[in-house]
């Protein structure tokens, strides 16, 4: 028995229903062949997201997943002019000179020629569930199982057999009509000169039908095809057919494996199905042309998902039998799957690849095939790789960077190596490459590159240059390269990967290789002004040559592969700003130097090529298939998949929120807590309305009243004194009651201490020396201000710079300039470094330390800026190889919100001169209270224990270089050392450090110092 299920799918000259998913999982593209006399084969772009096709006499129709109709081809009678509003359609059919569309509310829309009334839909125009268009007549199936026929009724084509009940499907040929009964029998009426209406026995078990003037075709439930009267034989084996479509003199059949068969007349190539002959779920046939829909059904049974009764639970398209929050009709394993397209780029590594959202294609350029660098350009449209041959193109190269500029809708390429390092900037507009001549970063390759869509700039960091590794940060806005940072924020990296997290509006960078060859496991984030190192509890292992991309649907940055000293990695990781998690440990083999991009239309992560165990490959992998209707929403959170307004599948609460039907403030059919387009709701105004539903002039999902990015230049309501990315006008809620910092005397919702408009004329707190729109009173350090360091507490210690800091509560960094170093150290003069990594150590390191031992705070010289409230630590003792006796140093502070390249932002320098150094000469028994110059000789007494005891501080004895400060893991642990005979020589050297007058290291201080 065939149950009537509402919208019936049937083969006919007009409609062939095929509700599947969009191109991402199931492609949804149309293939056309045969006669193109009227352009009926010219499918309009973008050729994706189609769910049904219909061929008329010489025109074509396609139904989109969003319920709109696209029509093309012969339009002499307006049969391609879809009436407005072009929304809400669920079925289509094409006739000789007219077209039909069925809407979800049960009404039929007809347009085109109406010479015989074929467009005059009978009243009431309601309760229809299927349509079919012939030549001059039309059929509609009502929900009660009766058939309506109107238009040209000659040869009895309008005479529905009695009883006109229990029909579940309709079809129309040029002069013939068909109806399929609930019991599987066929009724045919109309032109019967050749016996086309005489259904052969046994008239049972039919599932679809179609015909023209001289023959008819029926599909049986066992997959076999019956034709009457005689016609070109069905291709063998006559079984496993799931769909049929009948044209004028030819037939198309869709097999269960997704391939198409064709037979009959072929004068215009209507039987010549284009390769690859696979993945078809529907077909339709016109006069001399054919249409095929490539849209694999989700459970691979070639039953249209929207009418598939195989889904358990009795609710078509809405069940979740295994309770994994994925629709059964779209169930697939959420893991990597290999694609094997007929044509692919050649095997390579070190190529670039980005997703072009404007043209819905992934663009690949260049790479290295093991012998030569490559200069070819390829695009992937979701099913096929196509090589492009632009008029102009970058030279062959590898290890370059590529990003997609979503504002200007171009792919941006920079640098790489074509035998020599390049500093070229190129852009791809979908047709050709254009070189942009602009001064910018030095020639380099193997750098980090990502596009910040919140500020519409391409961000570049580090990489390999002719002299080694770079540590600079650049931004490209489409016309100018701007150097944003060169202060060693992230540590001279190359071979790292970067991606932009659009949910948090930060560029994320991971891993890479330092100048000494050490691989890094650091996570860094760039917010447009500075690099920060988030405090994470766990992270992936150190690596280089990995790939990263942002997964819009998942809301996380994904990372794949990479290598270390002994091999490559296979796992896929994701990062949400707080935690790194393993997505998959299977899929592509372990590899590095691959390329990965996120196809937003397909909701798939796309990966191509790379190097495995030293061998390049041309493999293509995708990770996706959880967005059945292609609207970029996880299926279990998608209201548009509801059945009758009830949430699909009676799901438990999804992990993203309290439940899939809790609210839809944007009226886009997606529950608020599951709306990936806007992210997790916030309510910065505390008015009970999610921010994404407040006025949002710049469409960035932040309420205008709380959006710094939306503020006009100079608008004080956009200030952010505490640098927490919340405008001060929206930040009073964070104030402690009674805190004077929260006073708002002029009631403008800007704290007075940060409100220039509230300052009396001439008040110093209102000055803005740095010109950054923030009153100096809200900045811990400003150019030309008083020195923030306390000279009164400078202490001259052996091998230390010792000083105290002021300005309590200031989040700042301390810079040390090696101003005047003596002797062999003079070559380091002019170097600037940072005070970093403070830690508390014991005052004594001898074998008889008192309990508790005295302690002090020590910090090392570093090449990385360290931001903190230094005043809270009291007296700071700074040590390091660059600190030697008799040298002069300038110490300055700078607010961490300031540009470290802007010298005007630093405090006045506190100049400190070291005066003494330690030495070991036998014992200290003879040392008096006055200090004498050392002889530079290290002598190891015989009595080791007695000598070590002399190292304990006693009155008049000098302070000593500390063993517990010299070296960092893995060389030594940063704890007090007990001294034993076995390591006596090493310990003595540790106590000395490299005390002057011994020569310094031959390497640059930032390589010699303990940089993280």
Residue, then its C-alpha position, 0 to 999 in steps of 0.5 A: x500500500x502507498x500512504x498519501x503523505x502530503x507532498x508526493x514525489x512522482x515522475x512527469x514531464x514537469x515536476x520531479x520532487x527532490x528534497x535533499x540538502x544544500x551543496x555542503x553535504x548533498x550538493x544540490x546542483x543541477x546538470x543539464x544536457x541535450x538541446x540548448x536552442x533557447x538556453x534551457x541548459x544554461x543553469x543560472x549561478x550560483x548552481x547550488x541549494x536546489x531541491x527539485x528540477x522540472x523540464x518544460x517543452x524548452x524551458x527549465x525550472x529549479x526549486x531552491x531550498x529557501x522556497x524560491x523558483x529559478x526559471x530559464x530557457x524559452x520565455x516567449x509566453x512568460x513561462x520563466x517569469x515567476x510571479x511575486x512573491x517568489x517564496x514558499x514554493x514546495x513543488x514545481x512543474x513545467x508544461x509546453x508554454x506555462x509553469x506551475x508552482x505549489x506553495x506550502x499553504x496548499x495553493x497553486x500559482x500558474x504563469x505563462x501562456x493561458x490560451x486554453x485556461x491552463x493557468x486558471x486554477x479551480x476554486x477553491x485554490x486550497x488544499x492542493x498537495x501535488x501539481x503536473x503541467x501538460x501541453x495546454x492542460x494542468x492537474x492538481x491533487x487535493x489533500x482528500x485524494x481527488x484530482x482537478x484538471x483544467x485547460x485544454x480538455x480535448x481527447x478526454x484528458x480532463x475526464x478523471x475516471x470515476x471514482x475520483x478518490x484515493x489518488x496519491x500522485x499525478x503526472x501529465x504528458x502532452x495529451x495524456x493524464x495520469x493518476x496513481x491510486x493508494x493501492x498502487x494501481x494506475x489510471x490513465x486518460x486522454x489521447x489513446x490512439x496508440x494505446x498509451x492509456x491501456x495499462x497492462x496487467x497486473x495493474x498493481x504495485x506502481x510507484x511512479x508514471x509518465x508518458x507522451x503521445x505514443x507510449x507510457x512508462x510505469x515504475x514498479x515497487x520492485x524497481x523494474x520499469x514497464x512500458x506500453x505499447x512497445x518502445x525502446x527496451x529498458x537498459x538491463x538489468x531492468x531493476x534497481x530503478x528509483x525514479x523515472x522521467x518521460x520526455x518526447x521520445x526518450x526516457x530517463x531512469x535514476x537507479x538506486x546507486x545514483x546513476x542515470x540511464x537513458x533510452x529512446x531518441x537522441x537527435x539532440x544529445x538528450x541521452x548523453x548524460x554528462x560525467x560523472x554519472x553519479x549522485x543523482x536523486x532526480x531527473x526531468x525530461x523536456x522535448x529535447x533536453x534533460x535535467x538531473x539533480x545531484x543531491x544525495x539523499x542523507x540515508x542513501x536510499x534514493x527516497x526524497x528526505x522530505x517524503x521518506x517513510x523509512x525514517x522511524x517514528x512516523x514523523x517524516x524528516x524529524x525523527x532521531x532514532x539514535x538520540x544523537x541530536x542529528x536528524x535521521x534523514x541527514x545522519x552521517x558520521x561527524x568525522x573526516x571523509x575522503x573525497x575522490x573527484x575525477x580531476x584534482x590538483x597534483x600532489x604538493x605541499x606548502x600551498x595556499x588555500x582559502x574559501x571565497x564566500x562571494x563566489x562560493x568556491x575554495x581557491x588554491x594556489x601554488x606549492x611544491x611538488x618535490x621537484x618544482x615550485x608550482x604556479x597554478x590556480x584551482x577552484x573547488x565548487x563543492x563537487x569539482x576541481x577546476x583549473x583556472x588560467x588567468x591572464x596574470x598570475x604570481x610566479x611559482x612559489x611555496x610557503x606563501x600566505x593566503x587569506x580571504x578579504x570578505x569586505x573587498x571580496x578578494x583573496x590576498x596572497x603575500x610572500x613565499x619563496x620562488x627561489x628567493x624570498x618574496x615581498x609581493x602582494x597579489x589579489x585574486x578577484x575570481x577571474x585573474x590575479x593582480x599584483x598590488x605594489x605597496x611597501x610593506x613587510x620584508x621578503x619572507x615565507x612560512x609566516x602567520x596570516x589571517x583576515x580580521x573581519x571585525x576590522x577588515x584587515x589582513x594580519x601578518x606575523x613573523x616568518x623566515x627572512x634572509x637574516x633568520x626569523x622576524x617578530x613583527x606584526x603587519x596589517x594590510x587594509x587593501x591599499x596600505x601595509x602598516x607595521x603594528x608591532x615589532x617589540x618581540x611580543x610573541x617570540x620570533x616565530x616561523x612555521x606557525x599557523x593563524x586563524x581569525x575567531x569571528x565569535x571573539x574578534x581575535x586572531x589566534x596563533x599557535x605553535x611554530x619554531x623559534x630561532x634556536x629550532x625549538x618548537x613552541x606550544x604557545x597560544x597567542x591572541x591578537x586583538x588589533x593592538x597587542x598580542x596576549x598569552x591566555x592562561x590555559x590549563x592544557x594545550x596540544x603538543x608543540x608543532x610546526x607546519x600545521x594548518x588552522x581555520x575558523x569553523x563557523x558552525x562549530x564556533x571554534x578555531x580548528x587545527x590539523x596536523x603539523x610535525x615535530x622532530x620525529x614525524x607528523x601529527x594526525x589529530x584535529x583540535x579545536x579552540x574556543x578561547x578557553x580550552x583546546x579539545x580533540x575533535x578527531x584522531x582519525x581521518x587524513x593520515x599524519x601530515x604537515x604542510x597541508x592547507x585547510x579552509x572552511x567552506x561556509x556554504x557547505x558547512x565543511x572543513x576542506x583539506x588538501x595535499x600535504x606531506x606524509x613521511x616525506x611524500x607529497x600527496x593529492x588527497x582531499x578530505x572534508x569534515x561536515x555533514x550535519x546541516x541537512x537543509x544547508x542554512x548553516x545551522x546545526x540540525x538539532x537547533x534548527x526551527x526551520x526543520x520543525x513539523x507543524x511548528x513543533x520542535x523536531x524530534x522532541x529532543x533533550x536540551x542541546x548543549x548550547x542552551x536550555x532548549x531548541x524552542x525557547x525563543x527566536x528574537x530575530x524571527x529567522x526560524x532559529x532558536x536564539x541560543x542555537x543561532x550560530x549567526x549571532x552567537x551566544x546572547x548577551x544583554x549589555x543593557x540589562x533590559x531583558x533583550x538579547x544584544x543581537x536583537x537591539x538596534x545594530x547599525x553596523x550589523x556586528x551583533x553588538x547593540x549599538x549602545x554597547x558597541x565601541x566599533x559603532x562609535x563615531x570618532x571622538x564620541x566620548x560614549x565610546x571610551x573604554x578606560x579599563x580596557x575591557x572592551x566594554x564602553x564606559x557608558x555600559x560599564x557602570x554595572x561593574x562598579x562597587x557601590x560607593x567606589x568614587x571611581x564610579x561617580x557620574x556627576x553629570x549623569x552621562x553614564x561615563x565614570x567621572x574619572x574617565x570623562x573629559x566632558x566632565x572636567x573643569x577647564x584647566x584641570x590636569x586630570x583632563x589633559x590628554x597628552x598622548x592624544x588617544x582620547x583617554x584623559x591622562x588621569x585614566x592612564x598609569x603612564x603618559x608621555x612627559x609625566x613624572x617618573x613612575x619609579x622610586x629613586x629613593x629605594x634604589x639599592x646597589x646590589x651585586x649583579x642586580x638592578x634593584x629599585x622600587x616602583x610607584x603608581x599602585x594599581x597600574x597595569x604596566x611594563x618595565x623596559x630596561x635600556x643597556x645604556x653604558x656597559x664596560x669592556x667586552x659588554x659594550x657591544x650590547x649598548x643600546x639594547x632594550x629588554x623587559x623586566x619579566x617573570x618575577x619570583x620570590x626566592x630565599x635570601x640564602x643558599x648555603x647549607x645552614x639556611x635559617x627557617x624560615x629563610x629571608x626572601x626577596x623578589x627577583x626578576x630576569x631580563x627578557x625579550x618579551x613584554x611582561x604586563x602586571x602591577x609591578x608596584x604590588x611586588x615592592x623592591x625588585x631585584x633584576x638579574x641577567x647576563x646583561x647586568x654587570x658591575x660598573x654599567x649604567x641602565x635606564x629603567x622606564x615604565x609604559x602603560x600596557x594599553x600604549x603602543x610600545x613603539x611610541x617613545x612618547x608613551x614611556x615614563x621619564x627614565x630612572x638611571x641606575x648604576x651597578x657598583x659591585x660584583x662577587x668573586x670566590x678567592x679561597x675563603x672569606x675569612x680575611x675580607x674586611x668591611x671595605x670592598x676590594x676589586x676581585x682578582x678574577x681567579x676562582x679557587x676551589x679550597x680543599x675543605x668544601x663544606x667549610x668554604x660553602x658555609x662562608x657563603x652565608x650572608x654575615x655582617x660586612x660580607x657582600x651580597x652574592x650572585x644567587x645560585x637559585x636565579x641562574x638558569x631556568x628549566x630544563x637546565x636547573x629548577x628555579x628553587x634554592x640549591x643545596x650544595x653537594x660535593x658532586x656538583x661543587x664546580x657547577x655550583x660555584x660557577x652558578x654563584x658567580x654567574x658570569x661575573x665581570x670581567x669575564x667576557x659576555x656570550x657571543x650571541x645577541x642578548x635576547x638569544x642569551x637571556x631566558x626568553x619564554 
